[in-house]
Amino acid sequence: EDQRRILREMPVYTQSGIHAYEHGELEQYRASNEANMACKKAIEGAIRDHYIGYCLNGKAAVAEVVNAFGIERTMYILANTVQQEDWDERFSHSNRDWAKTIPVHKNLDAWGEDRNSYLILNSHPGLIDLFVDAFREECCQKQEKSIKSSVLNKLQKQPTKNSPKISANKKEMAR
């Protein structure tokens, strides 16, 4: 349970390995990469385990992964996969548009290859798309609703300014 909590709470390191080296953050970079690989394998396993009778129980699959790795890391792996394979028409336009909103920086190695390619999910793209749909419905929409409601609450708590109203009669007299 401690290991699960550590993985769930570990921040996602989104910068490149070069950036980590230059800023003395290689330890955080490596730990985050290990967690990313474990999350990738967990998503693939959840898709495999929850795809029964030509149907993906997306809600259960997403809950399993998010409970183990948190929303941010799961989102990062999903967005990376869809961004890296943006050419694949089996990903819906809405999921491709969503993925573009998630920052995933290139992580080039010494040969110019993007290390993020190791984080691309190896499940069928149609099933990944269903998983992304379920993830967005379960996690992203809830976050958006809570943000909107907190903004609405702040707006409702702001004091209203009472401005003096000029009556129609006074306007005519002022002319």
N, C-alpha and C positions, 0 to 999 in steps of 0.2 A: 504493500500500500504506500510506503514511503517513496519507493521508486516511481510509482504512478504519479504521486503528487509532485515529485521533482520534475518529471517530464511535462506534466500539465502546466506547471508554473514557470518553467524555464523560458526566458524570453527568446523569441525567434531572432537570430542574427541575420539581418537581411543584406549586409554589405558583403563585398567580395573578400576572398582570402588575402589579396594584396592589401586591401584596406585594413584588415585585421592585423596583418604583419606590421604594417607601417604605424599602427596605433597601439601596438602591444596588447592586442585582444585575441590572439590566436587560441587561447584556452576556451574563451566564450564561443568563438567561431567553430572550433572542433566539436565542442559539446552540443552546440545547436545543430551542426551537421549530422551528428549521430542520432539526435532526436528526430531530425527530419527524415532520415532513412528509416528509422523505426516507425514513424508515422506513415510513411509511404507503404511499408509492408503491412501495417495495420489496416489501412484503407483497402488495399488489395485483398487482404484476408476477410474484411467485413463484407466487401462486395461478393466474394466467393461464398461466404457462409450464409449470407442473407438473400442470395439469388436462388429462389426455389420455384419450380414450376413455371419457368419463363417470366418470373415476376421478382423485382427487387424490392424488399422491404426496406426502403430508403431511410425511413424514420429510425428503425432499430439499428441499421448499419451506421448512420451518422451519430446516433447517441453513443454507440460503442466507442467510436474513434474520438469524438469530442470529449467524452468522459476521461479517456486515457491521455489525450494530448492537448486538449483545449481548443478553443475556437480559432485563435490566431494561427497556430501551426497548421491545423487542418486546412484553413483557408489558404495559407501560403502554398502548401503542396498542391491543392486543387488548382489554384490560379497559375502556378508554375506549369503544371501539366497542360492546361488549356492554352496558355500563352505560347508554350514551346511547340504545340501542335495546332496552332491557329488555322492552318491550312485544311484541317480535317473537318469536313462538312457534317460529320456525325455529331459534332458539338453544336448545340443550338446557338443561334445568333445572340440570344439574350445571355447565355452563359459565356460566350466569347467576349461580349461587351462588358459583362461583369468582371471577368478575369483581368481585363485591361485596366480596371480601376484599382487593382491591388499591386503595389510596388514590388516587383521582383527584379533586382539588379543583376546584370550579367556578372558571372563569376568565372572569368577566364583563367585557364591554366597556362603553363609555359608554352604550350603548343597552339594556343588560341581557341581551344575548345571550351565551351561553357560547361562548368561543373554541374550546373543546375539540371543538365540533361540526365544526370543519374537519378534525379528525383521525379522523373516522368513516370506516372503510373503505368503498369504493364497490363492492366485489365482492358477489356473491350471498350472502345471509345463510347459506344452506346450506353454501356452500364456506368461508365464514369460520368457521362452526361446526366443520367438519372440520379446518381449520387450527388452531383453538384446541385441539381434541382432541389433535392431533399435537404441538402446542407443549407442552401440559400433560404428555403422556406422555414426550416427549423431555427437557424441561427441568425442569419442576416436580417430577416424581416422582424424578428423579435428585437434585435438591437436597434433597428430603425424606428420601431414603434416606441421603444423606451426613450430614445433620443428625442423623438417628436413630442412625446408626452412630457418630458422634462423641460423642453423649450416652452411648450404650452403652459406648463405650471409656472415657469419664470415670468412669462408674459402676463399671466393672470394675476400674479402677485405684485406686479409693478403698480405703483400708485398712478391713478389717472389724473391728468391735468385738466382742471376746469378752466376753460378759457372763457372770457366774457363774450357774450353774444350781443351782437349789434342788431337791434330790432329794425325792421323795415322802415318804421316811422322815422327813426333817427337818421337813417341813410338819406332819406329824402330831405330832411332838415339841413343836413350837412352840405348839401349841394348848393 
